[in-house]
Amino acid sequence: MIQARDGGYIVPEIEVLKSYIEQELETVIISRDRVEDKISQDKLNYPHQYKAQENKVEFEDETMENSLNQLKDLNKKIKEQQRPRIQNQEEEK
């Protein structure tokens, strides 16, 4: 955070985006874990019915994995963009 002239704090846009991405990443991970738990439970309780649903479950899981990878890539880009700004702030001091 950067201290403003009036004594308050200004949160840089990059920090807001980083926070948002981290929250979304956490949500995706929690959702993935819930899906995996549900799949495991279904396999135990309904093994004969699970065979018919297997392709659909794999597709949902693959979609979530792609979303997770996209969020990780976005987080890397933000960190790369943040480095020059941090260096500039240190040089100004």
DSSP file (Angstrom, degrees, kcal/mol; ACC not computed):
  #  RESIDUE AA STRUCTURE BP1 BP2  ACC     N-H-->O    O-->H-N    N-H-->O    O-->H-N    TCO  KAPPA ALPHA  PHI   PSI    X-CA   Y-CA   Z-CA
    1    1 A M              0   0    0      0, 0.0     2,-0.4     0, 0.0    10,-0.2   0.000 360.0 360.0 360.0 153.0    0.0    0.0    0.0
    2    2 A I  E     -A   10   0A   0      8,-2.2     8,-3.2     0, 0.0     2,-0.4  -0.930 360.0-123.2-114.0 134.6    1.0    3.6   -0.6
    3    3 A Q  E     -A    9   0A   0     -2,-0.4     6,-0.3     6,-0.2     2,-0.1  -0.635  26.8-141.6 -80.4 130.7    0.4    6.3    1.9
    4    4 A A    >   -     0   0    0      4,-2.8     3,-1.6    -2,-0.4    -1,-0.0  -0.404  24.3-106.6 -85.9 166.0   -1.6    9.2    0.6
    5    5 A R  T 3  S+     0   0    0      1,-0.3    -1,-0.1     2,-0.1    -2,-0.0   0.807 118.5  58.2 -62.5 -30.8   -1.0   12.8    1.4
    6    6 A D  T 3  S-     0   0    0      1,-0.1    -1,-0.3     0, 0.0     3,-0.1   0.395 122.9-102.7 -83.6   6.3   -4.2   12.9    3.6
    7    7 A G  S <  S+     0   0    0     -3,-1.6    -2,-0.1     1,-0.3    -1,-0.1   0.255  89.3 109.8  94.2 -12.8   -2.8   10.1    5.8
    8    8 A G        -     0   0    0     -5,-0.1    -4,-2.8     1,-0.1     2,-0.4  -0.060  69.0-105.0 -80.2-170.7   -5.0    7.4    4.3
    9    9 A Y  E     -A    3   0A   0     -6,-0.3     2,-0.5    -3,-0.1    -6,-0.2  -0.946  16.7-149.6-124.0 144.1   -3.8    4.6    2.1
   10   10 A I  E     -A    2   0A   0     -8,-3.2    -8,-2.2    -2,-0.4     0, 0.0  -0.942  11.7-147.9-109.4 128.3   -4.1    4.1   -1.6
   11   11 A V        -     0   0    0     -2,-0.5     5,-0.1   -10,-0.2    -2,-0.0  -0.865  23.3-125.9 -96.8 115.5   -4.3    0.5   -2.8
   12   12 A P    >>  -     0   0    0      0, 0.0     4,-1.6     0, 0.0     3,-0.8  -0.226  18.5-117.1 -59.0 148.9   -2.7    0.2   -6.3
   13   13 A E  H 3> S+     0   0    0      1,-0.3     4,-2.5     2,-0.2     5,-0.2   0.850 114.7  59.5 -55.5 -37.2   -4.8   -1.3   -9.0
   14   14 A I  H 3> S+     0   0    0      1,-0.2     4,-2.5     2,-0.2    -1,-0.3   0.870 103.5  51.4 -62.5 -36.5   -2.4   -4.2   -9.3
   15   15 A E  H <> S+     0   0    0     -3,-0.8     4,-2.5     2,-0.2    -1,-0.2   0.885 109.1  50.4 -67.1 -38.8   -2.9   -5.1   -5.7
   16   16 A V  H  X S+     0   0    0     -4,-1.6     4,-2.3     2,-0.2    -2,-0.2   0.933 112.8  46.1 -64.0 -45.6   -6.7   -5.2   -6.2
   17   17 A L  H  X S+     0   0    0     -4,-2.5     4,-2.7     2,-0.2    -2,-0.2   0.904 111.7  51.8 -63.6 -41.5   -6.3   -7.4   -9.2
   18   18 A K  H  X S+     0   0    0     -4,-2.5     4,-2.5     1,-0.2    -2,-0.2   0.925 110.4  48.3 -61.1 -44.9   -3.9   -9.7   -7.3
   19   19 A S  H  X S+     0   0    0     -4,-2.5     4,-2.1     1,-0.2    -1,-0.2   0.911 112.0  49.8 -61.8 -43.6   -6.3  -10.0   -4.4
   20   20 A Y  H  X S+     0   0    0     -4,-2.3     4,-2.5     2,-0.2    -2,-0.2   0.920 111.3  48.6 -61.5 -45.1   -9.2  -10.8   -6.8
   21   21 A I  H  X S+     0   0    0     -4,-2.7     4,-2.8     1,-0.2    -2,-0.2   0.905 109.9  51.7 -63.8 -42.1   -7.2  -13.4   -8.7
   22   22 A E  H  X S+     0   0    0     -4,-2.5     4,-2.2     2,-0.2    -1,-0.2   0.903 110.9  48.3 -61.9 -40.6   -6.1  -15.1   -5.4
   23   23 A Q  H  X S+     0   0    0     -4,-2.1     4,-2.3     2,-0.2    -2,-0.2   0.921 113.1  47.3 -64.9 -43.8   -9.8  -15.2   -4.3
   24   24 A E  H  X S+     0   0    0     -4,-2.5     4,-2.5     2,-0.2    -2,-0.2   0.903 111.1  51.8 -64.2 -41.2  -10.8  -16.7   -7.6
   25   25 A L  H  X S+     0   0    0     -4,-2.8     4,-2.4     1,-0.2    -1,-0.2   0.912 109.9  49.0 -61.2 -43.8   -8.0  -19.2   -7.5
   26   26 A E  H  X S+     0   0    0     -4,-2.2     4,-2.6     1,-0.2    -1,-0.2   0.902 110.4  51.3 -62.7 -41.6   -9.1  -20.3   -4.0
   27   27 A T  H  X S+     0   0    0     -4,-2.3     4,-2.6     2,-0.2    -2,-0.2   0.906 110.3  48.9 -62.5 -42.4  -12.7  -20.7   -5.2
   28   28 A V  H  X S+     0   0    0     -4,-2.5     4,-2.7     2,-0.2    -2,-0.2   0.912 111.8  48.8 -64.2 -42.7  -11.6  -22.8   -8.1
   29   29 A I  H  X S+     0   0    0     -4,-2.4     4,-2.4     2,-0.2    -2,-0.2   0.924 112.6  47.4 -64.2 -44.5   -9.5  -25.0   -5.9
   30   30 A I  H  X S+     0   0    0     -4,-2.6     4,-2.3     2,-0.2    -2,-0.2   0.922 113.3  48.9 -62.2 -44.0  -12.3  -25.4   -3.4
   31   31 A S  H  X S+     0   0    0     -4,-2.6     4,-2.4     1,-0.2    -2,-0.2   0.913 110.6  50.7 -61.8 -43.3  -14.8  -26.2   -6.2
   32   32 A R  H  X S+     0   0    0     -4,-2.7     4,-2.6     1,-0.2    -1,-0.2   0.916 110.0  50.0 -60.9 -43.6  -12.3  -28.8   -7.7
   33   33 A D  H  X S+     0   0    0     -4,-2.4     4,-2.5     1,-0.2    -1,-0.2   0.898 110.2  50.3 -62.5 -40.4  -12.0  -30.5   -4.3
   34   34 A R  H  X S+     0   0    0     -4,-2.3     4,-2.6     2,-0.2    -1,-0.2   0.910 110.8  49.1 -64.2 -41.8  -15.7  -30.6   -3.8
   35   35 A V  H  X S+     0   0    0     -4,-2.4     4,-2.7     2,-0.2    -2,-0.2   0.928 111.6  49.2 -63.1 -44.4  -16.1  -32.2   -7.3
   36   36 A E  H  X S+     0   0    0     -4,-2.6     4,-2.4     2,-0.2    -2,-0.2   0.901 111.9  48.7 -62.4 -40.5  -13.4  -34.7   -6.5
   37   37 A D  H  X S+     0   0    0     -4,-2.5     4,-2.5     2,-0.2    -2,-0.2   0.916 112.1  48.8 -63.7 -43.1  -15.1  -35.6   -3.2
   38   38 A K  H  X S+     0   0    0     -4,-2.6     4,-2.7     2,-0.2    -2,-0.2   0.899 110.8  50.7 -64.3 -41.0  -18.4  -36.0   -4.9
   39   39 A I  H  X S+     0   0    0     -4,-2.7     4,-2.5     2,-0.2    -2,-0.2   0.935 111.1  48.3 -62.0 -46.6  -16.9  -38.2   -7.6
   40   40 A S  H  X S+     0   0    0     -4,-2.4     4,-1.7     1,-0.2    -2,-0.2   0.917 113.2  47.5 -60.3 -44.4  -15.3  -40.4   -5.0
   41   41 A Q  H  X S+     0   0    0     -4,-2.5     4,-2.6     1,-0.2     5,-0.2   0.911 112.0  49.9 -64.6 -42.7  -18.5  -40.7   -3.0
   42   42 A D  H  X S+     0   0    0     -4,-2.7     4,-3.2     1,-0.2     8,-0.2   0.887 106.8  55.2 -63.8 -39.1  -20.5  -41.5   -6.1
   43   43 A K  H  < S+     0   0    0     -4,-2.5    -1,-0.2     1,-0.2    -2,-0.2   0.889 113.2  42.6 -61.0 -38.5  -18.1  -44.2   -7.2
   44   44 A L  H  < S+     0   0    0     -4,-1.7    -2,-0.2    -5,-0.2    -1,-0.2   0.915 123.3  35.6 -72.9 -43.4  -18.6  -45.8   -3.8
   45   45 A N  H  < S+     0   0    0     -4,-2.6    -2,-0.2     1,-0.2    -3,-0.2   0.836 132.5  21.8 -82.7 -34.4  -22.4  -45.4   -3.6
   46   46 A Y     X  +     0   0    0     -4,-3.2     4,-2.1    -5,-0.2     3,-0.4  -0.455  64.3 155.6-134.0  61.4  -23.3  -45.9   -7.3
   47   47 A P  H  > S+     0   0    0      0, 0.0     4,-0.9     0, 0.0    -1,-0.1   0.853  78.2  51.2 -61.5 -33.7  -20.6  -47.8   -9.1
   48   48 A H  H  4 S+     0   0    0      1,-0.2     4,-0.4     2,-0.2     3,-0.1   0.843 114.5  42.9 -72.6 -32.4  -23.0  -49.1  -11.8
   49   49 A Q  H >> S+     0   0    0     -3,-0.4     4,-0.9     1,-0.2     3,-0.7   0.757 102.1  68.5 -82.6 -25.5  -24.4  -45.6  -12.5
   50   50 A Y  H >X S+     0   0    0     -4,-2.1     4,-1.0     1,-0.2     3,-0.7   0.849  87.9  65.5 -64.5 -33.9  -21.0  -43.9  -12.5
   51   51 A K  H >< S+     0   0    0     -4,-0.9     3,-0.5     1,-0.3     4,-0.3   0.877 101.1  50.0 -56.9 -38.5  -19.8  -45.6  -15.7
   52   52 A A  H <4 S+     0   0    0     -3,-0.7    -1,-0.3    -4,-0.4     4,-0.2   0.782 114.9  43.4 -71.8 -26.3  -22.5  -43.7  -17.7
   53   53 A Q  H <X S+     0   0    0     -4,-0.9     4,-2.0    -3,-0.7     3,-0.3   0.475  83.7 101.4 -95.9  -3.0  -21.5  -40.3  -16.2
   54   54 A E  H <X S+     0   0    0     -4,-1.0     4,-2.0    -3,-0.5     5,-0.2   0.863  79.9  48.6 -56.4 -45.4  -17.7  -40.8  -16.5
   55   55 A N  H  > S+     0   0    0     -4,-0.3     4,-1.9    -3,-0.2    -1,-0.2   0.899 110.7  51.3 -63.6 -40.5  -17.2  -38.7  -19.6
   56   56 A K  H  > S+     0   0    0     -3,-0.3     4,-2.2    -4,-0.2    -1,-0.2   0.912 109.6  49.8 -63.9 -42.8  -19.2  -35.8  -18.3
   57   57 A V  H  X S+     0   0    0     -4,-2.0     4,-2.4     1,-0.2    -1,-0.2   0.905 108.9  52.1 -64.1 -42.0  -17.3  -35.7  -15.0
   58   58 A E  H  X S+     0   0    0     -4,-2.0     4,-2.6    -5,-0.2    -1,-0.2   0.899 108.5  51.5 -62.1 -39.5  -14.0  -35.7  -16.8
   59   59 A F  H  X S+     0   0    0     -4,-1.9     4,-2.3     2,-0.2    -2,-0.2   0.927 110.3  47.8 -64.0 -44.7  -15.1  -32.7  -18.9
   60   60 A E  H  X S+     0   0    0     -4,-2.2     4,-2.1     1,-0.2    -2,-0.2   0.919 113.7  47.5 -61.8 -43.1  -16.1  -30.7  -15.9
   61   61 A D  H  X S+     0   0    0     -4,-2.4     4,-2.3     1,-0.2    -1,-0.2   0.901 111.0  51.0 -65.7 -41.0  -12.9  -31.4  -14.1
   62   62 A E  H  X S+     0   0    0     -4,-2.6     4,-2.3     2,-0.2    -1,-0.2   0.892 109.2  51.5 -63.6 -40.2  -10.8  -30.6  -17.3
   63   63 A T  H  X S+     0   0    0     -4,-2.3     4,-2.2     2,-0.2    -1,-0.2   0.913 110.6  47.9 -62.8 -43.4  -12.7  -27.3  -17.6
   64   64 A M  H  X S+     0   0    0     -4,-2.1     4,-2.4     1,-0.2    -2,-0.2   0.891 110.2  52.2 -65.6 -38.7  -11.9  -26.4  -13.9
   65   65 A E  H  X S+     0   0    0     -4,-2.3     4,-2.3     2,-0.2    -2,-0.2   0.905 108.7  50.5 -64.4 -40.6   -8.3  -27.4  -14.4
   66   66 A N  H  X S+     0   0    0     -4,-2.3     4,-2.3     2,-0.2    -2,-0.2   0.905 110.2  50.3 -62.1 -41.6   -8.1  -25.0  -17.5
   67   67 A S  H  X S+     0   0    0     -4,-2.2     4,-2.3     2,-0.2    -2,-0.2   0.912 109.7  50.9 -62.5 -42.6   -9.6  -22.2  -15.4
   68   68 A L  H  X S+     0   0    0     -4,-2.4     4,-2.1     1,-0.2    -2,-0.2   0.918 110.6  48.4 -61.5 -44.3   -7.0  -22.8  -12.7
   69   69 A N  H  X S+     0   0    0     -4,-2.3     4,-2.4     1,-0.2    -1,-0.2   0.884 109.8  52.6 -64.4 -38.7   -4.2  -22.7  -15.2
   70   70 A Q  H  X S+     0   0    0     -4,-2.3     4,-2.3     2,-0.2    -1,-0.2   0.908 109.7  48.8 -63.5 -41.3   -5.5  -19.5  -16.7
   71   71 A L  H  X S+     0   0    0     -4,-2.3     4,-2.3     2,-0.2    -2,-0.2   0.889 110.3  51.0 -65.5 -38.9   -5.7  -17.9  -13.2
   72   72 A K  H  X S+     0   0    0     -4,-2.1     4,-2.0     2,-0.2    -2,-0.2   0.917 110.6  49.0 -63.8 -42.9   -2.1  -19.0  -12.5
   73   73 A D  H  X S+     0   0    0     -4,-2.4     4,-2.2     1,-0.2    -2,-0.2   0.908 110.9  50.0 -62.7 -42.2   -0.9  -17.5  -15.8
   74   74 A L  H  X S+     0   0    0     -4,-2.3     4,-2.2     1,-0.2    -1,-0.2   0.897 108.8  52.4 -62.9 -40.8   -2.7  -14.2  -15.0
   75   75 A N  H  X S+     0   0    0     -4,-2.3     4,-2.2     1,-0.2    -1,-0.2   0.891 108.5  50.9 -63.2 -39.7   -1.1  -14.1  -11.6
   76   76 A K  H  X S+     0   0    0     -4,-2.0     4,-2.3     2,-0.2    -2,-0.2   0.916 109.4  50.7 -63.1 -43.3    2.4  -14.6  -13.2
   77   77 A K  H  X S+     0   0    0     -4,-2.2     4,-2.2     1,-0.2    -2,-0.2   0.900 109.8  50.2 -61.9 -41.0    1.7  -11.7  -15.6
   78   78 A I  H  X S+     0   0    0     -4,-2.2     4,-2.0     1,-0.2    -1,-0.2   0.920 109.9  50.0 -64.7 -42.6    0.6   -9.4  -12.8
   79   79 A K  H  X S+     0   0    0     -4,-2.2     4,-1.4     1,-0.2    -1,-0.2   0.902 110.3  50.6 -62.6 -39.8    3.8  -10.3  -10.8
   80   80 A E  H  < S+     0   0    0     -4,-2.3    -1,-0.2     1,-0.2    -2,-0.2   0.893 112.2  46.7 -64.7 -39.6    5.9   -9.5  -13.9
   81   81 A Q  H  X S+     0   0    0     -4,-2.2     4,-0.8     1,-0.2    -1,-0.2   0.811 109.0  56.5 -70.1 -29.7    4.2   -6.2  -14.4
   82   82 A Q  H  X S+     0   0    0     -4,-2.0     4,-2.3    -5,-0.2     5,-0.2   0.816  92.1  70.6 -73.8 -31.3    4.6   -5.4  -10.7
   83   83 A R  H  X S+     0   0    0     -4,-1.4     4,-2.3     1,-0.2     5,-0.2   0.917  97.9  46.8 -56.1 -50.5    8.4   -5.8  -10.6
   84   84 A P  H  > S+     0   0    0      0, 0.0     4,-2.4     0, 0.0    -1,-0.2   0.883 111.8  52.3 -62.0 -35.6    9.2   -2.6  -12.7
   85   85 A R  H  X S+     0   0    0     -4,-0.8     4,-2.4     2,-0.2    -2,-0.2   0.914 109.2  48.8 -66.1 -42.0    6.8   -0.6  -10.6
   86   86 A I  H  X S+     0   0    0     -4,-2.3     4,-2.2     2,-0.2    -1,-0.2   0.914 112.0  49.3 -63.5 -42.4    8.4   -1.7   -7.3
   87   87 A Q  H  X S+     0   0    0     -4,-2.3     4,-2.2    -5,-0.2    -2,-0.2   0.908 110.8  50.0 -63.4 -41.8   11.9   -0.9   -8.7
   88   88 A N  H  X S+     0   0    0     -4,-2.4     4,-2.0     1,-0.2    -2,-0.2   0.894 110.1  50.4 -63.6 -40.6   10.7    2.5   -9.8
   89   89 A Q  H  X S+     0   0    0     -4,-2.4     4,-1.2     1,-0.2    -1,-0.2   0.898 111.1  48.6 -65.0 -39.7    9.3    3.2   -6.4
   90   90 A E  H  < S+     0   0    0     -4,-2.2    -2,-0.2     1,-0.2    -1,-0.2   0.884 110.5  51.0 -67.6 -37.8   12.5    2.2   -4.7
   91   91 A E  H  < S+     0   0    0     -4,-2.2    -1,-0.2     1,-0.2    -2,-0.2   0.860 106.4  55.2 -67.1 -35.4   14.5    4.4   -7.0
   92   92 A E  H  <        0   0    0     -4,-2.0    -1,-0.2     1,-0.3    -2,-0.2   0.818 360.0 360.0 -67.1 -30.9   12.3    7.4   -6.3
   93   93 A K     <        0   0    0     -4,-1.2    -1,-0.3    -5,-0.1    -2,-0.2   0.489 360.0 360.0 -72.7 360.0   13.0    7.0   -2.6
